[in-house]
Structure formats: C-alpha cells, structure tokens
C-alpha cells in the first residue's frame, strides 16, 4: 500500500504537472499496450524498426545537438555495430545476445578513433571528414568480399527471438533504456559542459575545461548507442549489408534530429516516430510510392519553415511556459509558477496593466 501511495505521489507531483511529461507517459503506455491492442505482425515490424532508428537518431543528437560536433557520417557507428555483431555470430557461432554487446563495444572503439582523427578539424571541415569515413569503410568491405560478403553483405543471421512480439519488446525496451540514459547524460554536469563547448569552446577551454577529452567522450558515447541500434537492426532483419553504412542513412539522422529539435534527445525520437511510419504508409499506395521521398522532403521543409527550432520545441513552447524567476516549466494555463509562485506571462495568463 505504501508503494502505491508513493507511486501515485510521484506521478502526481512529477509527471502530471507538465503536459510534455504527460505526453511522454502516454507514449510509453502506448508502446506497452501496442502488442495487446494491435498485434498485427506488420505493424509490430514497423514500430520495431522505428524504435531502432529512434536510438540511432537520439545518439546523433547527443553528439551534434549537445556537443556541436555535427557528423555527416554517423552511419559509420550504426554499420560498425551491425557488421561486428554479424561477423561474430556467423564466424564464431556466438549467440546474438552476446554479439550485440560486442558490436556496440566495437562501435565505441570506432567512435574513439573517429573522434581522435576528426577533432583536429573544426566546423564544416569536421563534418566533411566524418562524411568520408563510412565511404572508405564501404570500399574496404567491397575489397574483401569473402570476409564481408561484398555487396550482398552477411545474411542468414539469427534473431534474438523468433516471435514478432518478442522482437518488438526487445526493441522497445532497448529504445526506452537507451533514450533515457542519453537524456540523463545530457541533463547531467557532463551535458552542461557539452553545452558550454558547443556555445563557446574557446571560453570553455579558458575556464580550465579539457574540451578534447569531453568531445572524445561524447564521440564514444554516441557511437556506443548507435552501435547498439545497428547490432539489433542486423539481427532483426537477419542481414548486415552496405546499406547500414550508406550516406543516405547518415543524412536521415540529421533530418530526424533537426526536424524533431536538436539538443533535446526526445525531439529526434518523436521525429522518427512520425516520419518513418509516415513514409512506410505512403509506400502502400501504388501512385504515391514513387513520390514518397518527394512528399517526405516537402513535409520536412514545411515543418522547418514554420518551426525553425524543431517540431517538439515548438509544441512544448505552445503548451508550457517558463517562469521568469526560477526558470521552471509550467503548464501554459497556469497564472503562477508551481515552484516559486511568481506570476507567469504565458499565453493564457492575464495581461498586466501598465502602472
């Protein structure tokens, strides 16, 4: 009984006080109930893929949104996790439950190497350098087809489970844990330092911060989570091929990150959950399937035109207001701050008369 009262108190005081947290809670509840309410294998497959790409998009945001290290080759980490897990499973016969973690660790090492090579550059030069790396890796894989499978990749991999519901549950749990972990990292003192480096690296270095160490760390963390998503992806589709390293996949992460809202973690996740099922749905129509990339591009362009800071940031500003005194967020309908009691100037707050 005590645990129930404690859970209700936390729900009431921490979740229900903000509309954005209520939406997140409803989204998590929807993920939990989906296999019960809508157990269609096709729907579960689409949402499973969405969960895996959500981890990938959030990992890009951790690197580019918070640290300002914009990567145009983030698929390198995704593909590294996929290929490392696939090669271990095929050549050594290891269980996917082991190879997924090893693939993520290999991606972490590649992230360290990428950071060590590219952090000598700044701005657009760094982005272009990261763009070249997955192209080089694809060339290496094509040069050794007996080892990597060449253009066909590595197929026939074992899934973590044979049940569609089981695969969905694994992807959903991995996504929730990974996204929450990245949000905790971004909301910690480590994330605060990343903000400082992104806004003014010279000032951060003058304050005594070892910016190179922090940037290497975020390269490694971002690669780790991208490697997890890539390894899970390869075992879900039972294949690891060059498509996991393509430039198009890297730019998909950039689009998801900017569309949802950079430096939020949850913004890219929301973007994936909107855009990926949307493009798959368009593919079901014969006349629209050929135009779905064009429709996708126009949709993204329109959203960014009217919501330059991203969709999630725009929506959150509409349903919540920031206290001018303590900077806490409140529901847009509140007239006083829920923490300090200061008057709010939200859209629904009464206008104050001039003295």
URKAVEN-V455570 format. One record per residue. N is the residue number from 1. SS is DSSP state (helix for helix, strand for strand, loop for the rest). PHI is phi in degrees with one decimal (999 if undefined). D_LAST is the distance of its C-alpha to the last C-alpha in whole Angstrom. Layout:
N:SS:PHI:D_LAST / N:SS:PHI:D_LAST
//
This chain:
1:loop:999:53 / 2:helix:-62.2:51 / 3:helix:-65.1:51 / 4:helix:-65.7:50 / 5:helix:-64.2:47 / 6:helix:-65.3:46 / 7:helix:-64.1:46 / 8:helix:-65.5:44 / 9:helix:-63.1:42 / 10:helix:-65.5:41 / 11:helix:-62.9:41 / 12:helix:-70.8:38 / 13:helix:-91.6:36 / 14:helix:-113.2:37 / 15:helix:-101.0:38 / 16:loop:-73.4:36 / 17:loop:-80.1:33 / 18:loop:-127.1:32 / 19:helix:-59.3:34 / 20:helix:-64.3:35 / 21:helix:-70.1:37 / 22:helix:-64.2:38 / 23:helix:-63.3:40 / 24:helix:-64.4:42 / 25:helix:-62.8:43 / 26:helix:-66.0:44 / 27:helix:-64.8:46 / 28:helix:-63.5:48 / 29:helix:-62.6:49 / 30:helix:-63.1:50 / 31:helix:-62.9:52 / 32:helix:-69.6:54 / 33:helix:-91.4:54 / 34:helix:-55.8:55 / 35:helix:-62.7:59 / 36:helix:-84.8:59 / 37:helix:-80.7:57 / 38:loop:-139.2:59 / 39:loop:-82.7:62 / 40:loop:-61.6:63 / 41:helix:-57.8:64 / 42:helix:-66.1:63 / 43:helix:-63.4:59 / 44:helix:-63.1:60 / 45:helix:-64.6:61 / 46:helix:-63.0:58 / 47:helix:-71.2:56 / 48:helix:-61.4:58 / 49:helix:-62.4:58 / 50:helix:-62.5:54 / 51:helix:-62.3:54 / 52:helix:-67.0:56 / 53:helix:-70.6:54 / 54:helix:-64.7:51 / 55:helix:-61.3:52 / 56:helix:-61.9:53 / 57:helix:-66.5:50 / 58:helix:-66.0:48 / 59:helix:-66.7:50 / 60:helix:-65.1:49 / 61:helix:-65.3:46 / 62:helix:-60.6:46 / 63:helix:-81.5:48 / 64:helix:-87.1:46 / 65:helix:-71.7:43 / 66:helix:-88.3:42 / 67:loop:-94.3:45 / 68:loop:75.5:44 / 69:loop:-95.3:48 / 70:loop:-70.5:48 / 71:loop:-107.1:52 / 72:loop:-100.2:54 / 73:loop:-128.9:57 / 74:loop:-66.3:55 / 75:helix:-64.0:58 / 76:helix:-57.4:61 / 77:helix:-70.3:59 / 78:helix:-61.2:60 / 79:helix:-68.8:63 / 80:helix:-62.2:64 / 81:helix:-61.1:63 / 82:helix:-66.2:65 / 83:helix:-69.3:68 / 84:helix:-62.9:69 / 85:helix:-65.8:69 / 86:helix:-65.9:71 / 87:helix:-65.6:73 / 88:helix:-65.9:74 / 89:helix:-68.1:74 / 90:helix:-80.0:77 / 91:helix:-84.4:79 / 92:loop:-106.2:79 / 93:loop:68.7:78 / 94:loop:-75.1:75 / 95:loop:-69.8:73 / 96:helix:-57.8:70 / 97:helix:-65.1:68 / 98:helix:-94.7:69 / 99:helix:-67.0:69 / 100:helix:-61.1:65 / 101:helix:-69.4:64 / 102:helix:-65.3:67 / 103:helix:-60.1:65 / 104:helix:-65.2:62 / 105:helix:-68.6:63 / 106:helix:-63.9:65 / 107:helix:-62.1:62 / 108:helix:-60.9:60 / 109:helix:-64.8:63 / 110:helix:-64.5:62 / 111:helix:-62.6:59 / 112:helix:-62.9:59 / 113:helix:-64.9:62 / 114:helix:-62.1:59 / 115:helix:-63.1:57 / 116:helix:-62.5:59 / 117:helix:-78.7:60 / 118:helix:-89.6:57 / 119:loop:-72.5:55 / 120:loop:-71.8:57 / 121:loop:-108.4:55 / 122:loop:-134.1:51 / 123:helix:59.9:49 / 124:helix:-65.4:51 / 125:helix:-66.2:54 / 126:helix:-64.3:54 / 127:helix:-62.3:53 / 128:helix:-68.1:56 / 129:helix:-65.7:58 / 130:helix:-66.1:57 / 131:helix:-64.8:58 / 132:helix:-75.9:62 / 133:helix:-63.1:62 / 134:helix:-63.8:63 / 135:helix:-65.7:65 / 136:helix:-63.8:67 / 137:helix:-64.4:68 / 138:helix:-61.0:69 / 139:helix:-60.7:71 / 140:helix:-65.5:73 / 141:helix:-63.1:73 / 142:helix:-70.0:75 / 143:helix:-75.7:77 / 144:loop:-126.9:78 / 145:helix:-65.1:79 / 146:helix:-66.7:81 / 147:helix:-91.3:78 / 148:helix:-103.8:75 / 149:loop:87.4:76 / 150:helix:61.0:76 / 151:helix:-68.6:74 / 152:helix:-83.5:74 / 153:loop:77.0:73 / 154:strand:-109.9:74 / 155:strand:-120.3:74 / 156:loop:76.5:76 / 157:loop:-73.1:73 / 158:loop:-82.1:73 / 159:loop:-83.9:70 / 160:loop:-67.2:68 / 161:loop:-153.0:69 / 162:loop:-87.8:71 / 163:loop:-86.6:68 / 164:helix:-58.4:65 / 165:helix:-66.3:63 / 166:helix:-64.2:64 / 167:helix:-62.0:63 / 168:helix:-63.2:60 / 169:helix:-63.0:59 / 170:helix:-62.7:60 / 171:helix:-65.1:58 / 172:helix:-65.9:55 / 173:helix:-65.7:55 / 174:helix:-61.1:56 / 175:helix:-66.4:53 / 176:helix:-63.3:51 / 177:helix:-65.8:52 / 178:helix:-66.1:52 / 179:helix:-64.8:48 / 180:helix:-64.8:47 / 181:helix:-64.3:49 / 182:helix:-66.0:47 / 183:helix:-65.1:44 / 184:helix:-63.5:44 / 185:helix:-62.4:46 / 186:helix:-67.8:43 / 187:loop:-91.9:40 / 188:loop:-93.1:42 / 189:helix:-62.9:42 / 190:helix:-60.3:45 / 191:helix:-64.9:42 / 192:helix:-63.1:40 / 193:helix:-65.0:42 / 194:helix:-61.4:43 / 195:helix:-58.6:39 / 196:helix:-62.8:40 / 197:helix:-65.6:43 / 198:helix:-65.3:42 / 199:helix:-74.4:38 / 200:loop:-159.6:40 / 201:helix:-67.6:44 / 202:helix:-64.6:44 / 203:helix:-66.7:41 / 204:helix:-64.5:43 / 205:helix:-67.5:46 / 206:helix:-67.8:45 / 207:loop:-82.5:43 / 208:loop:96.8:47 / 209:loop:-85.9:47 / 210:loop:-80.1:50 / 211:helix:-64.2:49 / 212:helix:-62.6:52 / 213:helix:-63.2:53 / 214:helix:-67.4:50 / 215:helix:-68.9:51 / 216:helix:-63.1:54 / 217:helix:-63.8:53 / 218:helix:-73.3:51 / 219:helix:-61.3:53 / 220:helix:-68.7:56 / 221:helix:-64.7:53 / 222:helix:-61.7:52 / 223:helix:-65.9:56 / 224:helix:-60.3:57 / 225:helix:-69.2:55 / 226:helix:-64.2:56 / 227:helix:-65.4:60 / 228:helix:-60.4:59 / 229:helix:-64.7:58 / 230:helix:-67.2:61 / 231:helix:-65.0:64 / 232:helix:-63.8:62 / 233:helix:-60.7:62 / 234:helix:-63.3:66 / 235:helix:-79.3:67 / 236:helix:-72.0:66 / 237:helix:-86.0:67 / 238:loop:64.8:70 / 239:strand:-154.9:70 / 240:strand:-125.7:69 / 241:loop:-128.2:69 / 242:helix:-59.2:68 / 243:helix:-62.0:65 / 244:helix:-75.6:63 / 245:helix:-117.5:63 / 246:loop:-66.9:62 / 247:helix:-62.6:59 / 248:helix:-59.5:58 / 249:helix:-68.0:57 / 250:helix:-61.8:55 / 251:helix:-72.3:53 / 252:helix:-61.6:53 / 253:helix:-61.8:51 / 254:helix:-63.4:49 / 255:helix:-63.4:48 / 256:helix:-61.1:47 / 257:helix:-65.3:45 / 258:helix:-73.9:43 / 259:helix:-61.9:43 / 260:helix:-77.1:41 / 261:loop:126.8:39 / 262:loop:-70.5:40 / 263:loop:61.3:40 / 264:loop:-130.9:39 / 265:loop:69.7:43 / 266:helix:-75.8:42 / 267:helix:-63.6:41 / 268:helix:-59.4:45 / 269:helix:-62.3:46 / 270:helix:-62.3:44 / 271:helix:-63.2:45 / 272:helix:-63.6:49 / 273:helix:-68.1:49 / 274:helix:-93.9:47 / 275:helix:-81.6:49 / 276:helix:-65.7:53 / 277:helix:-62.2:53 / 278:helix:-63.6:52 / 279:helix:-67.6:55 / 280:helix:-66.9:57 / 281:helix:-65.7:57 / 282:helix:-63.2:57 / 283:loop:-67.2:60 / 284:loop:-77.5:62 / 285:loop:-100.3:62 / 286:helix:-61.2:64 / 287:helix:-76.4:63 / 288:helix:-95.0:59 / 289:helix:-61.1:61 / 290:loop:-75.2:62 / 291:loop:-104.9:58 / 292:helix:-68.0:57 / 293:helix:-67.9:56 / 294:helix:-66.7:54 / 295:helix:-63.3:52 / 296:helix:-60.9:51 / 297:helix:-65.0:50 / 298:helix:-64.6:48 / 299:helix:-61.6:46 / 300:helix:-62.7:45 / 301:helix:-63.3:44 / 302:helix:-65.1:42 / 303:helix:-62.2:40 / 304:helix:-69.5:40 / 305:helix:-67.3:39 / 306:helix:-98.2:36 / 307:loop:-131.3:35 / 308:loop:-62.8:36 / 309:loop:-90.8:35 / 310:loop:106.2:38 / 311:helix:-64.5:38 / 312:helix:-66.3:37 / 313:helix:-63.5:34 / 314:helix:-64.9:33 / 315:helix:-64.3:33 / 316:helix:-64.4:32 / 317:helix:-67.4:29 / 318:helix:-78.1:28 / 319:helix:-102.3:29 / 320:strand:-136.8:27 / 321:strand:-128.1:24 / 322:strand:-103.5:24 / 323:loop:-67.5:22 / 324:loop:-70.0:20 / 325:loop:-93.9:21 / 326:loop:-102.3:24 / 327:loop:66.4:25 / 328:loop:-77.8:27 / 329:strand:-88.7:28 / 330:strand:-137.4:27 / 331:strand:-61.1:27 / 332:loop:-63.2:25 / 333:loop:-85.1:24 / 334:loop:-74.8:23 / 335:loop:-96.2:20 / 336:strand:-129.8:20 / 337:loop:-66.1:23 / 338:loop:-71.4:26 / 339:loop:-104.4:27 / 340:loop:-108.6:24 / 341:loop:79.8:22 / 342:loop:-70.0:19 / 343:strand:-69.0:16 / 344:loop:-104.7:18 / 345:loop:-114.3:17 / 346:loop:-74.0:20 / 347:loop:-64.9:21 / 348:loop:-101.8:21 / 349:loop:-81.5:18 / 350:loop:-67.8:15 / 351:loop:-69.8:12 / 352:loop:-89.1:9 / 353:loop:-79.8:6 / 354:loop:-71.4:4 / 355:loop:-67.7:0
//
